[in-house]
Every structure is written in C-alpha cells, then in structure tokens.
Amino acid sequence: MNDARRGRTIALAGLLAILALTASGCQVAPSPSATASGETSTTEKAESGVVGTGEKIDTAAGPYEKSSLPANDPAYSYNPTFHDASSGWTVDEASAAQKLAIDYMSKEFLDSTALEGGDAEFQNWYAANAKKYFSEKVIDIAGQNPGENKIILGNFGTNRLIPNLIHDGSPRVKEAHLGVTGFGFVNTPELGNSVEFSIEWNAGYRVDDTNGAAFVGHHTGMTGEQVLNSKYATDKLKDGSGENVYRGTGSANVMVTKDPDGLKIVSFSSKADFDTRDFANQDAV
C-alpha cells in the first residue's frame, strides 16, 4: 500500500478559500508473497451516465430512488483487443468480470444505502451486500475498519465526506459517469487467477440549501446560518430554492477472481476527491 492510499484526510485552510476533502482507501486483499504477473492494457475510456432504477428506498429522511448505469452503458463493454488468451480467462469471462466491477461501482460504491451514514450504517450495508460481491478470501478484511478500507463512499469515524442529500423519491445522484481506463491479468497464490480493472468516476449529488450550508459549516467551524450569511456562499447556496450539486471525482482498482460460487471481488482500492470550495461557490444548475 503506497502513501497515496493511506488513511483518509481532510485538508482545511483558509476556510472555503481552499477547502478540499479527500478520501483514500487501502487495498482490501491478502498481502501477496509473489509478484503479480500479467500486463496492464490501456483501453479508451468510455463514459455514459447513471439513471434511476425504479427501486425505491425508504429512510427516516424520506424515500429516494436507487441509481445505476443502464445495461447498454459503454462502461460495460469489454475491449477484447487487449485480451490475453494465455491468462486462463475467456473473453466472455473477462467481460462478465468487468460487468461485476462496474455494477459494484455504480450501484454500491457511488450509491449504497450507507452513503450518507456512518460506521453503523456501513455495517448494516456490509451484512446485506458483502457476500454478493466479495470473495471469501477477503470478506473479513473488507468488513473491518471501513474508513481505511474505503470500499464505498460514506462518513466513517469522525470524518464527514458526504452531506445529507435530498430525499424526495427521485435519485440522490444527479449525474455520474464511470469509465474503464485499463485492465490486466494477475496470478498469485493468495489472490488466485484474477483480472484487475482501473476505473475512473465522477458524480454529483443533490443537496438542498439547509443541508449544504450545514455541511460547509461542519468543515469550517461555522453554523449553517453563519455560512449563509458569510461572503463564501454564493446566492445559489442560499437562495432558498432548488438544489445544489456536490461533485466529486476519483478512481478505483477492482480485482475480480473466480471463486467456487462465481466471480467475486478479491481486491479493491479507491480514491475520492470532493471540493467544498466549488460546492459553496457553484454556479446555478
């Protein structure tokens, strides 16, 4: 694990002038004793966007609609040009592995039921979903220290990355895009014969003025009212109507292996960057 993936940091300086939030996750995987083999192939990143799935989630804050990439999104399209026929994976198997990785990123990493919650919400989400996606080889590792492992976006420990979002029956996610930038085949005793996908993402979440101001205030030592009365928040954040968009970008490496019960994630690492300065000073949308 390199320093760029160590822990989770919040950089605060000059209030909103240069406020940024960064979350990095350690790799969830056994420590390999052998060097991973296989070359990473770079493929052209294809992007489309998430849509509502029709699935409604009821919460104490109100209902919202789950989001996901549509089935025909370019991010699901495996590029066989770079396929390694000697990898032990067929093109169909590698394509199915990419689908699993993208499904996980769009449905869970970006829009899990624990997105706005903390450690307790993470544990509830993990108990309900982990075995669907993660290999038994790492199931215990992935469930420990969620703020460090960072297998989904959320608020862990005392750090707050995601504000309270709008719950009005529509998706919390206003916009999101995912793209596969490369993949490679890996074979080690600990991880087995696996394929790793490098993925980039960007997303925008819907936030109303009150919760937006409270979130900015949390990270600047001000109350929500003080934020709204300050010079930092633009009219968009304090006009009392419509919605604001809290945007982030990031990347993830998702390694998929062949388990006895099907394809599963055996290693995961991620990085997320959100800029509260841009959020507070955003233009009208």
N, C-alpha and C positions, 0 to 999 in steps of 0.2 A: 504494500500500500504506500503510495507516494504522498508527499505533503499536501498536494492539491486535493486529496481525498480524505484528509484527516479532520474529523470532527465537523463542527458547524459553527460558523462565525457570523456576527453581526457587526458591521462597521458603522460607527456613529461618530460624526464630526461635523461641526458647524450646523447643527440641526438639519433642516431639509436641504441645505445647500449641496451636500454630497452624501446624503444618506443612501445606503445600499444594503440589501440583505442577501446573504449568500448561504446556501446550504450544500454541503458536500457529504457524500456517503461513502463509507468504507466498503470494500468489496466483500460481499457475502459469499464465502466459499471456503472450503478447507484450504490450508496452506499447502500448495503443491510442492513435492520434493523433486519433481522433474520439470525441466523446462518445457513449456507448451510448444508443440510443434504445429506447423501449418503457417501459411502466409495470409496476411490480411489483404483482401481485394477491395479496391475502392470502386464504388459504383455511383452513378449520378443520383443525387438526392431528388426524390420526387415528393411533392407535397400536395395535399388537398386540404381537408379540414373536417372537424368533428361535427356531428349532427345529433339531435335528440333521438333517443332510442324508443321513447314512448313509455319506458319504465318509470313509474313514479315512486319516489322515496319520501315517506312521511317522517318528519322530525319535529322536535319541540319548537323549532323556529319556523316551521311551515314546510310544505311539500316542495320538492324540486324534481326535475326530470333528469335521469342519467343521460350521459352523452357518450358517444363512441365514434370511431371512424366508420364511414359506410363501407360495405363489403367490397365495393369497386374502387376504393381509395388506392392511389398509386403506391402508397407505403407498404401495401400487402404484396406487391409484385416482386417476386424473387428474380434476380438477374442471373440466368444460367450461363452467361458469357464467362463469368469468373468461377464457375463451379469446378471443384477439384474431384475428378472421378475416382481418384485413389483415396479419398477421405473416409470411405466407408459410409458415406451418405449418398442417397439417390437425390436427384433434383427434386422429386416430389417430397421427400423427407425434409430437405433443407427449406423448401417453400413452406411446409407446414410449421417448421421451427420459426421461420420469420413471422408467420401469422400469429403464433403464440406470443412472440416478443412484442409485436405491435398491439395485439389485443391487450396485453398486460399494461403497456404504457398508456394507451388511450383510455381504457376502462378503469384501471386501478391507480396507476402512478399519478395521473393528472386529475382523476375524478372519483376517488374512493369515497366510501361513506365516512371515512375518518379524516377527510381533507381539512375540515375546519376544527377538528377536535385535537385532543392531546393524547397522552400515553394510554389512558383508559379506553378511548375510542379506537386507538391503534390496536390494542389487544383484542377488542371485540371484532374489528375488521379482520385481524390475523386469524383468529379462531374460525371464522366463517369462510375465509378465502385462501389461506396459505397452501393447503394441500392440493387445491385445484391447479396452482401454478408452480409451486416449488418442489424440488427433488427432496426425497427423504434424506439425502446426503447432507443437506444444509438447512433442513426445516427448523432445527433447534437454533442454529446460528442466526438465521434470518429473523427469528422472533425475539431475540434479545437486543437490548439497547437500541430501540428504534431510532433515536436521534442520531446515532452513529451509523447504523446500517443504512438508513435512509432509503428504504425500498419503496416508499410512497412519499408524496408531499404531505406535510402536516405540521402541527405545532407540538414539539416534543420538549419535555423538561420545562425550563423557564423561557425558552426561545419561542418567539411567535413569528411565523413566516407568512401565514395566511389569515386575512381578516375574516370577520363574519360576513358571509355572502348573502345575496338576495335569494330568498326562498318564496317564489310566487307561482310555483307549478311549472315554470319553464326551466331549462338548463341553467346551472350556475355558471357554466363555461360559455362565454360569449363567442370566443373564437379559439381555435387551437389547430396546430399543424405538426405533423410528425414526418420525418424523412430518414430513411436508412442511408447512411453515408459509406458503409463498408461492412464486410464480413470476412471471417477467417475460420479455419478449422483447427481445432485444438485436441490433443490426445494426451492425457496424463493419467497415472494410476488413480489419483484422487478424484479427478473430475470426469474421467471416462472420455469417450469419444464425443466431442461437443462441437457446436458451431456458435461463434460469438458475433453478435450484430452491434455495430456502432450506430447510435440513433441520436438525432438532434430534434429538439422540440421548441415550440413557443406556444404560449397560451395567454388568454386574457379572461379574467374572472369578473363577474358583475358584483358591484358593491354600491350600496346607497350612501348618501352624504353622511348620515349619522355614524354608521359603522366605519366609513372611510376615515372620517376625522378622528374617531376614537382610536383606530389602528395607527394612524400617523402620530397621534398624541402618545400612544404607548411607547413608541420608539424615540420620542423626543423629550419626554418628561413633561408634556403639557396635557391638559384636559382636552377633550374633544371640542369644547366651547372655545378654549384658547386657540386651538388650531384654526377654527373657522374665523376667529377674529384677528388672526395674525396676517402678516404680509406674505406668508409662504403659500397658503392655499389660494388657488385661483378661483374665479367665480364658478367654474364647473364643479368644484368640490363643495361649494357652499350655496348653490342656487336653490337647493331645497326640492329639486325635481329631477326626474330621470334617473340615470345611473352613471356610475363611473366604472372604468375598466382598469383593473390591477393586472399588469402584464409581467410575465417572466419568460426567461429563455433558459435553455440548458441542454444537457446531453446525458446519455446513459450507454453503458455497455451491458448487454444482456446475453448471457451464455446459456444455451439450451442443450440438454443431453437426452439420450434415450434411456429412460427408466423402464423397469418391467411393466409399469402401468401406463406408459405413454411418454410423450415428450414433456419435459419439465425444465424449469429454470434452475441451473446449478450454480450460477454466479451472477451477481448484479452489482453495479456501481453506478453512481449518478452524481450530477452537479446541477444546481439550480441557482439562478440569479434573478432577483426581483429588485427594482429600483423605486423606492418610495418617493424619491425626489420627482421622478417623472410622473408618478401617480398623483402627487399633490398638485403638480403644475400642468396636468394634462390639458390638452385642447378638448373642445366639445366633441362628443362622438354621437 
